[in-house]
């Protein structure tokens, strides 16, 4: 599980943050939205079609015509290939956290289809979704959610304990080694710095060998120098072949990924390579008018 080695594609910027090299992506326009696609298509790991997610209003309405229900996602279409390093970007209320929850199988859409690693998860029940999460998704959150009185190695081994994996300690030690914390395996969280605690959380996400490493504001609780180190680690993990999706409102963090997907009011307004965005070659589109679903619906995906 080592991640060090040549070919990390890391370059230093004026801000001191490390940025990966250019992505092999081209830009095309789809429905007025600049959209990135791989120059050499890779198998779609995440395939989302027409995803709608709404939250009921105070009167219990679920979005019939004329209601005041809030739509968090408004007909989102999205594909992410294996081995991509992607940022999902947007301000508070843009729908990025809802999209993250759906990608990570923490929530389900009200309408649309989601296929993850060839598995249609759109209509799975809670137990089946839990199994998918445990086997296909590794989560890294802003708050590290480590067990305070538990050694780092045991925190990392926890997802494998749910599987009854008898080899979990060895795998947890290997995961800690991969994030540079092999010598801190027996330390408790209060004996670790903030950056080290986040690395433990990353090792915990890696230990199940997930298809996706999904990080929600992973540098939000860290100072800029420590946050930059965490992003360099994500770049190294990506260079080793991992699929990494970072959800953030921070443009500095987004600039360290290879592709950015920008959301506004529950819709994708920009999907393009980071280099194209930085150069000004593409700009975000603005959703025209208020979005409405094609037809009233009561429930179901």
N, C-alpha and C positions, 0 to 999 in steps of 0.2 A: 504493500500500500504506500510505498515511498513516493513522494511527489517532487523531490528535488531532481535536478538534471537539466540538460540542455534543452533548448527549444521552448522556453517559457514565454518568449515573445514579450518581455517586459522592458519598457522604456521609461526613463524618468522625465517628468514634466517640470515646469518652473515651480509648481506648487509643492513639490516634494512627494506628491502621490505618484505611484507607479501605474503606468497604463499599458495594457496589452497591445501587441502589434495589430496591423490592419486585418480586418476580417475579410474572408473571401466571399463577399456578398455584393449583389447588385441591387439597384433600386428600380421599382416599377410603380406605377400609379394604379391603385384599385379603388374605384369609386371616389376619386379625388383625394385619397389618403396615400401619401408616399409609403411604400411597403418594401421591406427588405426580403430578399430570397437568396438562398445559397447559390453561388455560381455553379457549383457541382452539387445537385440536390442530395440531401442526406435523408435517411428514413425519418418520417415524422414520429417523434416520441410523444409529443402533445398535439392533439388535433381537436380543436374546438370549433363548433359550427352553430351559429345562431343562438348563443347563450344569452338568456334573459334571467335576471335575478331581481326580485322586487320584495319590498318589505311593506307589510300592511300598515295602513294609517290608523289613527287613534280609534276610528269607528269600526275597525275590523275589516275594511274593504281590502280586496286583493287585486285591485287594478282594473276593474270594469270601467267602461267609458265614463268619464266625468268624475272619477274618484280622485282622491288625493294620495294614493299609494306612492311610495318612493321607489323608483327604479335605480338600483345600484349598477346593473349592467344592462345594456340596451342593444341586444343583437350582436354580440361580439363574435368575430371569426378570427381564428389564430392558429398558427402552426409553429412549433418549435422542434427543430431537428436534434438528433443525438449529437452530443458533443458541443453544443452551442453555449455561449456565455452571454446571458441576456439580462437586461435590467427592465423591470416594469416600473414605470415612472408616473408620478402624478401627485397633485396636491391632496390634502385631506378632503374626503368626499368625492374623489374622482372615480372610485370603484376598484382601485388597485388591490386593496386588502380583500375585497370580496372575490376578485379574480384569483388572488393567491389562495384563498380558502378552497375555491373550486378546483384549481390545479392540484392542490395538495390533498384533495378528497376529505377536507374538513367540513365541507358543505356541498350541497347539490343545487343545481340550477332549477328554476321553475320551468324553463323551456330550453330546448336545444340539445345538442349531443356533445359528449366529451369522451374521447378515446385516448387512453394513457397506455403507452407501450403495448398497443394492440388489444387492450382490454376496454370494452365499452362500459364505463363506470356510471353512465347517465342515470340508470335506474336501479342501482344496487342498494340494498338495504344497509342498515347501520353496521351490522356485523361484517358483511362483505367489504364495506368501505374501510373498516378498521384493518382488515387483513391486507387490503391494497396499500393503505398508508404504511403499515409496518414493513412491507416487503419492497415497495417501489419508491417511497419518498423519504428523504432525510430532511428534517426541519432544523433550521437555525433561527432563533428568535432574538429580538433586541434584548429582552430579559432572559438570562441564560437558563433559568428554571433548573438549576442544579440542586440536588439534595444536600442540605447544608452540612450534615454530620456524616457524609459518605465520601470516601476517597474518590479521587478522580477516576481511577480505573473502574470502580463499581458504578459510578455515574454513567460512564461510557458503555458499560456492559448491560445496562438496564433494558434497552430494547431487545437484546438477545435473550434476556431472562424470560421475557414474555413468550418467547418461542420455545423455551426449554432447551436452549442450545448449551450442551455440556462443555463446549469449547469456547465459551464466551469470554473468559478471562484472557486467554491468549489473543483472541481477536481484538479485545479492547486495548490491550497493551500495544498491539500492532497499529491500531488506529491512533493512539496517543503518540506513538513514534512518528507517524505520518505527519502530524501537525507540530512536531518539534517538542513534545512534552513527555517523552519517554522517561525522563529522570524525575518527573513530578507526579508519577502515577499514584503514589500513596498519600499525596497531599489532599487535604480537604479544601473546599472552595474558599474558606476564610484565610487560607494560607497561600492563596494565589492572587495575582493581580487581575484587574479587569480584563486585560487582553488575554491572559492565560485562561481565565474562566471561559471566555468566548471560544478559545481554541479547544477546550474540553467539550463545549457544546457542539463544535464542528466535528470533533472526533466521534461524539455520540451519534451525530447524524450520518457519519460515514461508515460506522461499524456494521451496518446491515447491508453494505454494498448496494445502495439504492440506485434506481434509474435516474433520479433527479435529486440534486441538492438544492433545496428551496430555502432562501434566506430572507427573513422579514426585517428590514431596517437593521442589519447586522452590526453596523457601526454607530448606531444611535446613542448608545450608552457609553461610548468610548471617546477619549480625546482624539484630536486629528492625527497625531503621530501613530498611536496605537491602532486607530481605525485604518490608516494606510497600510499597516502591517497585515491586518486581517484581510484587506482587499488583495494584497500581494499573495497571500495564501490561497484565496479563491482563484486567482489567476494561475497559480501553480497547479491547483487541483484541476482546473479546466485544461491546462496544457497536458496533464496526464490522461485526459480523455473523459473527464467528468462533464456531465451536463449541469450547469450552474445557472439558477434563476435568482436574481436579487430584486427584491421589492423595496423601492426607496422613493423619497421625495427629494433627495439630495443630488444635485446635478454633478457634484464632484465624484460621488460614488458611481453614478450612471456612466460617467465618462471613462471609467476604468473597465467597463465591459465592452463587448464587441458589437452588440446590437441593442437598440433601445426601442421599447414599446411604450408610447406615451398615451395615457388615458385622460379624458376630461368628460365629466358628466356621464360616465358609464359607457363611453365610446372610445375606440382607438382613433386618435387624431394624428399619430405619427408612428411608423414602424420602419426603421432604417438603420444602416450601419452607423456606429458611433462616429467613425471618421467622416462620413458624409454630413452628419449633423454638426460636428465641430467646424467643418469647412464652410457651412452655410449652403451646401448644395441642395438640402431639403429643409423644409420648414413644416411645422404642424398645420393641419387644416383645422378649420373651426366648424363644429357641427352646425348645420343650418336649421334653425327652428327647433321647436320642441319635438322630441321623438315620441312616437306612440306605437304600441304593438300592432301587428297587422290585424289582429282580431281579438275580441275578448276571450279569455280562457279562465277556467276555474282552478285547475291544478294539473300537476303532471309535468314531466319533462319532455 
